[in-house]
Amino acid sequence: MPLLIPPNTHAKLAEAIQAAVAAGDADSVSAWANDAIRLKVEHDRRLRGLDEFIAAYEAEHGEITEEEMEAAQRWARERAIVVRGSRGDAQQTGVA
């Protein structure tokens, strides 16, 4: 049974799916949709695992504070390696 894209689906999304099929990245729109659903299921499973990990950590060590999250973010940014462009480029394009 073919997968029909509902008429309210954003046109650019439908075009991207059709382009993926035309480029051979998926055998069909249905195959593309199945892959997208599989990825969503895996993503949700990982998020649940992360939630469980954080809950267990906080149960043992106490709630993670805003200050701790900000400090961790600063620590990560200070050690990040820019792969292409600069932070200024990312800000100009709206990508962070």
SEVOLUM-204387 format. One record per atom (N, C-alpha, C, O, CB): atom name; x negated, y, z; residue number from 1; residue in one letter. Coordinates in Angstrom, 2 decimals. Glycine has a CB too. Example, Ala and Ser with C-alpha at 12.3 -4.5 7.8 and 13.67 -1.06 7.14 Angstrom:
BEGIN
   site      east     north        up   pos   code
      N    -13.19     -5.69      7.80     1      A
     CA    -12.30     -4.50      7.80     1      A
      C    -13.20     -3.30      7.80     1      A
      O    -14.24     -3.32      8.46     1      A
     CB    -11.31     -4.47      9.05     1      A
      N    -12.85     -2.25      7.08     2      S
     CA    -13.67     -1.06      7.14     2      S
      C    -12.90      0.03      7.87     2      S
      O    -13.41      1.14      8.04     2      S
     CB    -14.08     -0.60      5.72     2      S
This chain:
BEGIN
   site      east     north        up   pos   code
      N     -0.85     -1.18      0.00     1      M
     CA      0.00      0.00      0.00     1      M
      C     -0.89      1.24      0.00     1      M
      O     -1.75      1.36      0.87     1      M
     CB      0.96      0.00      1.22     1      M
      N     -0.71      2.14     -0.93     2      P
     CA     -1.56      3.33     -1.00     2      P
      C     -1.23      4.29      0.15     2      P
      O     -0.09      4.37      0.60     2      P
     CB     -1.39      4.05     -2.36     2      P
      N     -2.25      5.00      0.59     3      L
     CA     -2.07      6.03      1.61     3      L
      C     -1.72      7.32      0.91     3      L
      O     -2.47      7.80      0.06     3      L
     CB     -3.34      6.19      2.50     3      L
      N     -0.59      7.89      1.27     4      L
     CA     -0.17      9.15      0.67     4      L
      C     -0.55     10.27      1.63     4      L
      O     -0.33     10.17      2.84     4      L
     CB      1.36      9.15      0.37     4      L
      N     -1.10     11.33      1.08     5      I
     CA     -1.46     12.49      1.89     5      I
      C     -0.22     13.35      2.01     5      I
      O      0.35     13.77      1.00     5      I
     CB     -2.66     13.30      1.26     5      I
      N      0.23     13.63      3.25     6      P
     CA      1.44     14.44      3.42     6      P
      C      1.27     15.81      2.78     6      P
      O      0.16     16.34      2.72     6      P
     CB      1.77     14.60      4.91     6      P
      N      2.37     16.39      2.31     7      P
     CA      2.28     17.68      1.63     7      P
      C      1.77     18.80      2.54     7      P
      O      1.22     19.78      2.04     7      P
     CB      3.63     18.07      1.09     7      P
      N      1.92     18.67      3.85     8      N
     CA      1.45     19.72      4.75     8      N
      C     -0.03     19.63      5.08     8      N
      O     -0.55     20.46      5.82     8      N
     CB      2.25     19.69      6.02     8      N
      N     -0.72     18.62      4.53     9      T
     CA     -2.16     18.51      4.74     9      T
      C     -2.85     19.66      4.03     9      T
      O     -2.52     19.99      2.89     9      T
     CB     -2.70     17.13      4.24     9      T
      N     -3.79     20.24      4.70    10      H
     CA     -4.51     21.37      4.14    10      H
      C     -5.12     20.97      2.79    10      H
      O     -5.74     19.92      2.68    10      H
     CB     -5.61     21.86      5.11    10      H
      N     -4.95     21.80      1.80    11      A
     CA     -5.39     21.50      0.43    11      A
      C     -6.89     21.24      0.37    11      A
      O     -7.33     20.36     -0.37    11      A
     CB     -5.03     22.64     -0.51    11      A
      N     -7.68     21.99      1.13    12      K
     CA     -9.13     21.79      1.08    12      K
      C     -9.52     20.43      1.65    12      K
      O    -10.47     19.81      1.18    12      K
     CB     -9.85     22.91      1.84    12      K
      N     -8.79     19.97      2.66    13      L
     CA     -9.05     18.64      3.21    13      L
      C     -8.74     17.57      2.17    13      L
      O     -9.52     16.64      1.97    13      L
     CB     -8.22     18.41      4.49    13      L
      N     -7.61     17.71      1.53    14      A
     CA     -7.23     16.75      0.48    14      A
      C     -8.26     16.75     -0.64    14      A
      O     -8.63     15.69     -1.15    14      A
     CB     -5.83     17.08     -0.08    14      A
      N     -8.74     17.93     -1.02    15      E
     CA     -9.76     18.03     -2.06    15      E
      C    -11.06     17.36     -1.62    15      E
      O    -11.71     16.68     -2.41    15      E
     CB    -10.03     19.50     -2.42    15      E
      N    -11.43     17.55     -0.35    16      A
     CA    -12.67     16.95      0.16    16      A
      C    -12.57     15.43      0.16    16      A
      O    -13.53     14.74     -0.16    16      A
     CB    -12.98     17.47      1.58    16      A
      N    -11.40     14.92      0.53    17      I
     CA    -11.21     13.47      0.52    17      I
      C    -11.30     12.93     -0.90    17      I
      O    -12.00     11.95     -1.15    17      I
     CB     -9.85     13.09      1.15    17      I
      N    -10.62     13.57     -1.82    18      Q
     CA    -10.66     13.14     -3.22    18      Q
      C    -12.09     13.23     -3.77    18      Q
      O    -12.51     12.36     -4.53    18      Q
     CB     -9.71     13.99     -4.08    18      Q
      N    -12.82     14.28     -3.40    19      A
     CA    -14.21     14.43     -3.86    19      A
      C    -15.08     13.30     -3.30    19      A
      O    -15.95     12.79     -4.00    19      A
     CB    -14.78     15.80     -3.43    19      A
      N    -14.85     12.92     -2.04    20      A
     CA    -15.62     11.82     -1.45    20      A
      C    -15.36     10.52     -2.21    20      A
      O    -16.28      9.75     -2.46    20      A
     CB    -15.26     11.65      0.04    20      A
      N    -14.11     10.30     -2.57    21      V
     CA    -13.76      9.10     -3.34    21      V
      C    -14.42      9.17     -4.73    21      V
      O    -15.00      8.20     -5.19    21      V
     CB    -12.21      8.94     -3.48    21      V
      N    -14.32     10.32     -5.37    22      A
     CA    -14.90     10.48     -6.71    22      A
      C    -16.42     10.31     -6.70    22      A
      O    -17.00      9.81     -7.66    22      A
     CB    -14.54     11.86     -7.28    22      A
      N    -17.06     10.73     -5.60    23      A
     CA    -18.52     10.62     -5.49    23      A
      C    -18.96      9.22     -5.08    23      A
      O    -20.16      8.93     -5.03    23      A
     CB    -19.05     11.64     -4.48    23      A
      N    -18.00      8.37     -4.79    24      G
     CA    -18.35      7.00     -4.39    24      G
      C    -18.65      6.87     -2.91    24      G
      O    -19.14      5.82     -2.47    24      G
     CB    -19.52      6.54     -5.19    24      G
      N    -18.37      7.92     -2.12    25      D
     CA    -18.61      7.84     -0.68    25      D
      C    -17.54      7.00      0.02    25      D
      O    -17.73      6.57      1.16    25      D
     CB    -18.65      9.24     -0.07    25      D
      N    -16.44      6.76     -0.66    26      A
     CA    -15.37      5.90     -0.16    26      A
      C    -14.73      5.22     -1.37    26      A
      O    -14.69      5.79     -2.46    26      A
     CB    -14.29      6.71      0.68    26      A
      N    -14.25      4.01     -1.16    27      D
     CA    -13.65      3.27     -2.27    27      D
      C    -12.28      3.84     -2.66    27      D
      O    -11.87      3.75     -3.82    27      D
     CB    -13.50      1.80     -1.90    27      D
      N    -11.59      4.43     -1.70    28      S
     CA    -10.25      4.97     -1.95    28      S
      C     -9.91      5.96     -0.85    28      S
      O    -10.64      6.09      0.14    28      S
     CB     -9.18      3.83     -2.01    28      S
      N     -8.81      6.66     -1.03    29      V
     CA     -8.34      7.57      0.01    29      V
      C     -8.03      6.76      1.27    29      V
      O     -8.33      7.20      2.38    29      V
     CB     -7.09      8.36     -0.46    29      V
      N     -7.43      5.58      1.10    30      S
     CA     -7.13      4.72      2.25    30      S
      C     -8.40      4.31      2.98    30      S
      O     -8.44      4.30      4.21    30      S
     CB     -6.36      3.49      1.81    30      S
      N     -9.44      3.96      2.22    31      A
     CA    -10.71      3.57      2.85    31      A
      C    -11.31      4.75      3.60    31      A
      O    -11.83      4.58      4.70    31      A
     CB    -11.71      3.05      1.79    31      A
      N    -11.23      5.93      3.02    32      W
     CA    -11.73      7.14      3.68    32      W
      C    -10.97      7.36      4.98    32      W
      O    -11.56      7.64      6.02    32      W
     CB    -11.60      8.38      2.76    32      W
      N     -9.62      7.23      4.92    33      A
     CA     -8.78      7.43      6.10    33      A
      C     -9.09      6.39      7.17    33      A
      O     -9.17      6.71      8.35    33      A
     CB     -7.29      7.38      5.72    33      A
      N     -9.27      5.14      6.76    34      N
     CA     -9.61      4.09      7.73    34      N
      C    -10.93      4.39      8.42    34      N
      O    -11.06      4.20      9.62    34      N
     CB     -9.69      2.72      7.03    34      N
      N    -11.91      4.87      7.65    35      D
     CA    -13.20      5.22      8.23    35      D
      C    -13.05      6.38      9.21    35      D
      O    -13.64      6.38     10.29    35      D
     CB    -14.21      5.58      7.13    35      D
      N    -12.25      7.37      8.84    36      A
     CA    -12.02      8.53      9.72    36      A
      C    -11.34      8.09     11.01    36      A
      O    -11.69      8.56     12.09    36      A
     CB    -11.16      9.60      9.00    36      A
      N    -10.38      7.20     10.90    37      I
     CA     -9.69      6.69     12.09    37      I
      C    -10.65      5.91     12.97    37      I
      O    -10.64      6.06     14.19    37      I
     CB     -8.49      5.81     11.70    37      I
      N    -11.48      5.06     12.36    38      R
     CA    -12.47      4.30     13.12    38      R
      C    -13.42      5.23     13.86    38      R
      O    -13.71      5.02     15.04    38      R
     CB    -13.27      3.36     12.20    38      R
      N    -13.89      6.27     13.18    39      L
     CA    -14.79      7.23     13.82    39      L
      C    -14.10      7.95     14.98    39      L
      O    -14.72      8.18     16.02    39      L
     CB    -15.29      8.26     12.79    39      L
      N    -12.83      8.29     14.81    40      K
     CA    -12.07      8.95     15.88    40      K
      C    -11.92      8.02     17.08    40      K
      O    -12.08      8.46     18.22    40      K
     CB    -10.67      9.38     15.36    40      K
      N    -11.61      6.77     16.84    41      V
     CA    -11.47      5.80     17.93    41      V
      C    -12.80      5.65     18.68    41      V
      O    -12.83      5.64     19.91    41      V
     CB    -11.00      4.42     17.38    41      V
      N    -13.90      5.54     17.94    42      E
     CA    -15.23      5.44     18.57    42      E
      C    -15.56      6.70     19.36    42      E
      O    -16.08      6.61     20.47    42      E
     CB    -16.31      5.19     17.50    42      E
      N    -15.24      7.86     18.80    43      H
     CA    -15.50      9.13     19.47    43      H
      C    -14.72      9.21     20.79    43      H
      O    -15.27      9.58     21.83    43      H
     CB    -15.11     10.32     18.56    43      H
      N    -13.44      8.84     20.73    44      D
     CA    -12.61      8.88     21.94    44      D
      C    -13.12      7.90     22.99    44      D
      O    -13.11      8.20     24.19    44      D
     CB    -11.15      8.56     21.60    44      D
      N    -13.58      6.72     22.56    45      R
     CA    -14.13      5.74     23.49    45      R
      C    -15.37      6.29     24.18    45      R
      O    -15.55      6.12     25.39    45      R
     CB    -14.47      4.43     22.76    45      R
      N    -16.23      6.95     23.42    46      R
     CA    -17.44      7.54     24.00    46      R
      C    -17.10      8.67     24.97    46      R
      O    -17.73      8.79     26.02    46      R
     CB    -18.36      8.06     22.90    46      R
      N    -16.10      9.48     24.63    47      L
     CA    -15.69     10.54     25.55    47      L
      C    -15.16      9.98     26.86    47      L
      O    -15.45     10.51     27.93    47      L
     CB    -14.64     11.43     24.90    47      L
      N    -14.38      8.90     26.78    48      R
     CA    -13.90      8.25     28.01    48      R
      C    -15.06      7.73     28.83    48      R
      O    -15.06      7.85     30.06    48      R
     CB    -12.93      7.10     27.67    48      R
      N    -16.06      7.16     28.17    49      G
     CA    -17.25      6.69     28.87    49      G
      C    -17.99      7.83     29.55    49      G
      O    -18.46      7.69     30.68    49      G
     CB    -18.18      5.97     27.92    49      G
      N    -18.11      8.94     28.86    50      L
     CA    -18.76     10.12     29.43    50      L
      C    -17.97     10.64     30.63    50      L
      O    -18.55     11.00     31.65    50      L
     CB    -18.91     11.22     28.37    50      L
      N    -16.64     10.68     30.50    51      D
     CA    -15.80     11.09     31.63    51      D
      C    -16.02     10.19     32.84    51      D
      O    -16.14     10.67     33.97    51      D
     CB    -14.31     11.06     31.23    51      D
      N    -16.09      8.88     32.59    52      E
     CA    -16.30      7.93     33.68    52      E
      C    -17.67      8.14     34.32    52      E
      O    -17.81      8.07     35.55    52      E
     CB    -16.17      6.49     33.18    52      E
      N    -18.69      8.38     33.50    53      F
     CA    -20.03      8.61     34.02    53      F
      C    -20.07      9.85     34.89    53      F
      O    -20.62      9.83     35.99    53      F
     CB    -21.04      8.74     32.87    53      F
      N    -19.48     10.94     34.39    54      I
     CA    -19.49     12.20     35.15    54      I
      C    -18.71     12.04     36.45    54      I
      O    -19.14     12.53     37.49    54      I
     CB    -18.89     13.34     34.32    54      I
      N    -17.58     11.36     36.40    55      A
     CA    -16.79     11.14     37.63    55      A
      C    -17.60     10.35     38.64    55      A
      O    -17.59     10.67     39.83    55      A
     CB    -15.48     10.39     37.30    55      A
      N    -18.30      9.31     38.20    56      A
     CA    -19.12      8.51     39.11    56      A
      C    -20.28      9.34     39.66    56      A
      O    -20.59      9.25     40.85    56      A
     CB    -19.67      7.25     38.39    56      A
      N    -20.91     10.14     38.81    57      Y
     CA    -22.01     11.00     39.26    57      Y
      C    -21.51     11.99     40.31    57      Y
      O    -22.13     12.15     41.36    57      Y
     CB    -22.64     11.76     38.06    57      Y
      N    -20.40     12.63     40.02    58      E
     CA    -19.87     13.63     40.96    58      E
      C    -19.39     12.98     42.25    58      E
      O    -19.46     13.61     43.31    58      E
     CB    -18.74     14.40     40.31    58      E
      N    -18.89     11.76     42.19    59      A
     CA    -18.47     11.06     43.40    59      A
      C    -19.67     10.82     44.32    59      A
      O    -19.54     10.83     45.54    59      A
     CB    -17.79      9.73     43.05    59      A
      N    -20.83     10.60     43.71    60      E
     CA    -22.04     10.33     44.50    60      E
      C    -22.78     11.60     44.91    60      E
      O    -23.30     11.69     46.02    60      E
     CB    -22.98      9.44     43.72    60      E
      N    -22.82     12.60     44.01    61      H
     CA    -23.66     13.78     44.22    61      H
      C    -22.89     15.08     44.45    61      H
      O    -23.50     16.11     44.75    61      H
     CB    -24.56     13.96     43.06    61      H
      N    -21.59     15.06     44.30    62      G
     CA    -20.79     16.28     44.42    62      G
      C    -20.49     16.86     43.05    62      G
      O    -21.12     16.50     42.05    62      G
     CB    -21.51     17.30     45.28    62      G
      N    -19.53     17.74     43.02    63      E
     CA    -19.08     18.34     41.76    63      E
      C    -20.20     19.16     41.12    63      E
      O    -20.92     19.89     41.80    63      E
     CB    -17.84     19.21     41.99    63      E
      N    -20.33     19.04     39.82    64      I
     CA    -21.31     19.83     39.07    64      I
      C    -20.76     21.25     38.98    64      I
      O    -19.64     21.46     38.52    64      I
     CB    -21.58     19.22     37.62    64      I
      N    -21.55     22.21     39.42    65      T
     CA    -21.10     23.60     39.47    65      T
      C    -21.34     24.31     38.14    65      T
      O    -22.11     23.85     37.30    65      T
     CB    -21.80     24.35     40.59    65      T
      N    -20.66     25.45     37.97    66      E
     CA    -20.89     26.30     36.79    66      E
      C    -22.35     26.71     36.73    66      E
      O    -22.95     26.73     35.65    66      E
     CB    -19.97     27.55     36.83    66      E
      N    -22.92     27.05     37.87    67      E
     CA    -24.32     27.48     37.91    67      E
      C    -25.25     26.36     37.43    67      E
      O    -26.21     26.62     36.70    67      E
     CB    -24.71     27.93     39.33    67      E
      N    -24.97     25.15     37.84    68      E
     CA    -25.80     24.02     37.39    68      E
      C    -25.66     23.80     35.89    68      E
      O    -26.65     23.50     35.22    68      E
     CB    -25.41     22.74     38.15    68      E
      N    -24.45     23.95     35.37    69      M
     CA    -24.26     23.77     33.93    69      M
      C    -24.96     24.89     33.15    69      M
      O    -25.56     24.63     32.10    69      M
     CB    -22.76     23.75     33.58    69      M
      N    -24.89     26.10     33.65    70      E
     CA    -25.58     27.22     32.99    70      E
      C    -27.09     27.02     33.03    70      E
      O    -27.78     27.29     32.04    70      E
     CB    -25.21     28.55     33.65    70      E
      N    -27.61     26.56     34.17    71      A
     CA    -29.05     26.31     34.28    71      A
      C    -29.47     25.20     33.31    71      A
      O    -30.52     25.31     32.68    71      A
     CB    -29.42     25.92     35.73    71      A
      N    -28.67     24.16     33.19    72      A
     CA    -28.99     23.07     32.27    72      A
      C    -28.96     23.56     30.83    72      A
      O    -29.78     23.16     30.01    72      A
     CB    -28.00     21.90     32.44    72      A
      N    -28.01     24.44     30.53    73      Q
     CA    -27.92     24.99     29.17    73      Q
      C    -29.15     25.85     28.87    73      Q
      O    -29.72     25.75     27.78    73      Q
     CB    -26.64     25.81     29.01    73      Q
      N    -29.54     26.69     29.82    74      R
     CA    -30.75     27.51     29.62    74      R
      C    -31.97     26.62     29.43    74      R
      O    -32.78     26.86     28.54    74      R
     CB    -30.97     28.47     30.82    74      R
      N    -32.10     25.59     30.26    75      W
     CA    -33.23     24.67     30.19    75      W
      C    -33.28     24.04     28.79    75      W
      O    -34.35     23.96     28.19    75      W
     CB    -33.12     23.57     31.28    75      W
      N    -32.14     23.58     28.29    76      A
     CA    -32.09     22.93     26.98    76      A
      C    -32.43     23.91     25.86    76      A
      O    -33.16     23.56     24.94    76      A
     CB    -30.71     22.31     26.73    76      A
      N    -31.90     25.12     25.94    77      R
     CA    -32.18     26.12     24.90    77      R
      C    -33.65     26.50     24.86    77      R
      O    -34.21     26.70     23.78    77      R
     CB    -31.33     27.37     25.13    77      R
      N    -34.27     26.60     26.03    78      E
     CA    -35.69     26.97     26.08    78      E
      C    -36.57     25.91     25.44    78      E
      O    -37.65     26.22     24.95    78      E
     CB    -36.12     27.19     27.52    78      E
      N    -36.12     24.67     25.44    79      R
     CA    -36.91     23.57     24.92    79      R
      C    -36.47     23.12     23.53    79      R
      O    -37.06     22.20     22.96    79      R
     CB    -36.86     22.41     25.87    79      R
      N    -35.44     23.74     23.00    80      A
     CA    -34.90     23.35     21.69    80      A
      C    -35.90     23.68     20.59    80      A
      O    -36.63     24.66     20.67    80      A
     CB    -33.56     24.05     21.42    80      A
      N    -35.91     22.86     19.59    81      I
     CA    -36.77     23.07     18.42    81      I
      C    -35.86     23.47     17.26    81      I
      O    -34.93     22.74     16.91    81      I
     CB    -37.61     21.78     18.08    81      I
      N    -36.14     24.63     16.68    82      V
     CA    -35.35     25.10     15.53    82      V
      C    -35.81     24.30     14.31    82      V
      O    -36.99     24.28     13.97    82      V
     CB    -35.53     26.65     15.30    82      V
      N    -34.87     23.65     13.68    83      V
     CA    -35.19     22.82     12.52    83      V
      C    -35.18     23.65     11.24    83      V
      O    -36.04     23.46     10.38    83      V
     CB    -34.20     21.67     12.40    83      V
      N    -34.23     24.56     11.11    84      R
     CA    -34.21     25.43      9.94    84      R
      C    -33.62     26.77     10.35    84      R
      O    -32.72     26.85     11.20    84      R
     CB    -33.38     24.79      8.77    84      R
      N    -34.13     27.79      9.74    85      G
     CA    -33.66     29.13     10.06    85      G
      C    -34.09     29.55     11.45    85      G
      O    -34.98     28.96     12.06    85      G
     CB    -32.15     29.19      9.95    85      G
      N    -33.46     30.58     11.92    86      S
     CA    -33.74     31.08     13.26    86      S
      C    -32.44     31.28     13.99    86      S
      O    -31.36     31.24     13.39    86      S
     CB    -34.56     32.39     13.22    86      S
      N    -32.53     31.50     15.25    87      R
     CA    -31.31     31.73     16.03    87      R
      C    -30.56     32.94     15.47    87      R
      O    -29.33     32.94     15.43    87      R
     CB    -31.65     31.95     17.53    87      R
      N    -31.29     33.94     15.03    88      G
     CA    -30.66     35.10     14.40    88      G
      C    -29.87     34.72     13.17    88      G
      O    -28.79     35.25     12.92    88      G
     CB    -31.70     36.13     14.05    88      G
      N    -30.44     33.77     12.37    89      D
     CA    -29.72     33.30     11.17    89      D
      C    -28.42     32.63     11.58    89      D
      O    -27.39     32.85     10.96    89      D
     CB    -30.58     32.32     10.35    89      D
      N    -28.47     31.82     12.63    90      A
     CA    -27.27     31.10     13.08    90      A
      C    -26.21     32.09     13.56    90      A
      O    -25.02     31.89     13.30    90      A
     CB    -27.62     30.11     14.22    90      A
      N    -26.62     33.14     14.24    91      Q
     CA    -25.68     34.13     14.72    91      Q
      C    -25.07     34.90     13.56    91      Q
      O    -23.89     35.24     13.59    91      Q
     CB    -26.35     35.09     15.69    91      Q
      N    -25.86     35.19     12.53    92      Q
     CA    -25.35     35.93     11.37    92      Q
      C    -24.32     35.13     10.59    92      Q
      O    -23.37     35.71     10.06    92      Q
     CB    -26.50     36.33     10.46    92      Q
      N    -24.50     33.81     10.52    93      T
     CA    -23.58     32.97      9.76    93      T
      C    -22.43     32.47     10.61    93      T
      O    -21.51     31.83     10.09    93      T
     CB    -24.32     31.81      9.17    93      T
      N    -22.47     32.75     11.92    94      G
     CA    -21.41     32.27     12.79    94      G
      C    -21.62     30.85     13.25    94      G
      O    -20.73     30.27     13.88    94      G
     CB    -20.11     32.37     12.10    94      G
      N    -22.77     30.27     12.97    95      V
     CA    -23.08     28.91     13.38    95      V
      C    -23.98     28.99     14.58    95      V
      O    -24.97     29.73     14.57    95      V
     CB    -23.75     28.09     12.24    95      V
      N    -23.66     28.25     15.62    96      A
     CA    -24.51     28.27     16.82    96      A
      C    -24.91     26.88     17.20    96      A
      O    -25.63     26.70     18.19    96      A
     CB    -23.80     28.94     17.98    96      A
